[in-house]
Amino acid sequence: MEQKIIVGNWKNYLNKDESVKLAKEILDEKIPDKIRVMISPNNLYLNQVNDILKQSSVEVIGQNVTSYKSSSDTGGVTIIGLKDIGVDRTILGHSEVRKRNKSFKSEEILKEVIPEEFKFILCFEGIEQIPFNILNNDFEIILAYEPVWAIGTGETASVEHINEVHGMVKSELSKLNLDIPILYGGSVNPDNSNEILSQELVDGVLVGGASTNYDDLHKIINCL
């Protein structure tokens, strides 16, 4: 069985002390061989969390990136900056980022990210948001389907719907000989994680609020 990917997106739920405490709890977690875990803390605490988890199998990743290298990007996050603190992957295009930035286009930032082979998880709400033409197999790229109506609402897409969307995306990827895993994100929790992760077309999950509670995250990691 190939490894399933579990990404914990902490968003802005936790303060510094809470982030450090949760990172230390995760450090002691025995991760099953069939599971890969990535944690995406608030950018303010990214360095501290990465220092705690860097000796473990858990990968610490960013929540966003706005450019490769920029001297005039107030509030932005650069690839160079993330690399400086030992982070080499980020989430891109999360629905909450798109909501704040109505003009966000995946292609624009990916034209800076892909040549640097900086790993990323590209979120999409619709297939039309995936720039298939510029994706490649040169380094690990991950996609994450997140129906916007399911983000933070407690409503989860049915497995039928998830399989339908993932199936369409995988069909397009196959035509281009692209080997890219697809995660599902949208109110994933301990009660539904087993059913979702058990689907053949689902390569992992992007978990929001439930990933900020150790007991919930532990159950999701060990749900299979």
N, C-alpha and C positions, 0 to 999 in steps of 0.2 A: 504493500500500500504506500503510495506517495504521501509525503508529509502534507498535512493541512496547515494553512497559515492563519494564525490568530493575531490580529492587530488591535491593540488597546489604544484608542484615541482619547486621551484624558481631557482634551479641549482646555477650558479654563475652570474646570470644576475644583481643582485642588490648589491649596496654597503651598508654600515651600515646605513647611514641616510635614504636611500630609503627603506631598509628593515623595519626600525622602523616606518617610515611614513605609509607604506602599512599595517603593522600590526595594527596600530591605526585605520586606515580606516576600516579594517576587524572587529575590535572590536565593531564598531558601526553598523555593518551589522546585519539585522534581518534575521536569518537563518530559512527558512521554516521547518516545522516539519518533512517533508518527505525527508530532506536532512541532511547528515552528512558532515562536512568539516574538512579536515586535511591539514595542511600547513607544507611544508618541506623547511626551509630556508637554506642558506649557513651555514655550520657548524660554521664558525667564529662568526655568529650573532644568533646562535640557542638559546643561553641563554637569550639574550635581547628580542627576539621575543616571547619566551616562557613566560617570565615575564609579557609581555603585555597581552597575550591571555589566561593566565592560569585561569582567573576568568570567561572565556567565555565557550561556548560549542565547540569552535574550538580547535582541538587537534594539537599540534605542534610535529612533528616527525623528525627523522634524515634522512639524504640522503644516508647513508651507515653505515655499521659496519664491522670491519675486524677481531674481536676476542672478546671473553668474557672478558678476563683480560690478559694483556700482558705487560711485561716490556721491550721487545725488538721488537717493531713494529713501527718504525719511520714513521710518517705520518698517522698512523692508527687511527681508532675510535673504542673504546671498549664499550661493553654493560655497564660495570661498570661506565665508564665515562658519558654515556648518562643518566643512572639512577641517577647519582650524581646531575645532573641539572634538574631532574624531567621529563625526556623524556623516555617513555617506549614503543616506536615503531619506526621502521626505514624502509626505502626502502632498498631492497636487490637486487643485481644483475641487476641493470639498464643497458640498452644496452651500455650506455656511460662508465660505470664501466667495463663491459665485454670487451669493445674495448681497454681500457687501460691495462687490465689484461687478456691476452689471455688464461691464465691457470685457470681462475676463474671457480670453480665448486660449484654449490649451496649446494651440499651435505656436503662439508667440513665445511663451516661456519654454516650451519643449525644444524650440530651435536653439535655445541656449543650453538647456540641460542635457539633451541627447548627445551632442558632440563631446561633451565632457564625460560621458558615460557615468553620470551621476544617477544612482538608482532612485526610482520613484514609484509611488502607487498613485495612478491617475484615476480619480473618481469621475463617474459619469452618471447622469440621470437619464439620458437617452443615447442611443447608439450613434446618432448624428454628432455627438460631442467627442467621439473617439477619432483622432486623426490617424487612421490606419496607415496612410501613405508615408508617414514619417517614423513609424515604429520599426524596430528591428530586433534581431536576436543576439546582438553583439554583447549585451549585458542584461541583467535581470530587470525586466519591466513587469509591473503588476497592474492589473485593472481592478477597479472596485465599483460594482453597481450599487447605487444608493438612490432608490426612489425617494424624491424629496418629501413626499407626504409621510414617509415612515421614519424620518430623522427626528429623534427626540420626542416622538408622539406616543410611543408605546404600541403603535400599530406596526405589525410586521407583514411583509408581502407573503402571499401563499407560496408554498413550494412549487406549485404549478406555474405561477407567474415568474418566480425566480428561474426555474428551469427553462421557461420559454425565452426569457431575455438572455440568459447565459448561453443557451443553445444557439441563438442567432449570432451572438458575438463570436462564439467559438467557430461557427461556420465561416464567418468572414476572416477570422484569423487563420483558419486552415487553408483557405484559398490563397493566402499570402505566405504560407509556410511559416507562420509566426507561432512560436511556442511561448505563450503568455498566459499565466494563471489569472483567474477572475474570482474576486472575493464578492461576498454579499454584505452590504451594510445597511442597517435600518432597524433600530430597536431590537438588536440581538441580545438575548439574555439567557440565563441558565435553563429556563423552561423550554426554549425553542432551539437552542444551539445544536443539540444532538440531531434533530430532524434536518436542520439546514445543512450542517456539516456532513451528514450522511449522503447527501445528494452527489451523484457522480459528476455533475456539471459544476459543482461548487468547490472551488479550490481552497476556500477559507472564508473567514468573516472579519469584517471591520466593526469593532465593538466600541460604542460610545460610553454612556453613563455606567453601564454594568462593569466596565473595566476599571472603574475608580474604586470599586469595593473589592477587597481581596477575596472574600468568601465567594462572591459571584464570579470573579475572574478565575479562581481556582476550579470552580465547577465547570466553567466553559472549557478550560484547558484540558480537563479530565472527562469530558462528556462522551467521548467516543469509546 
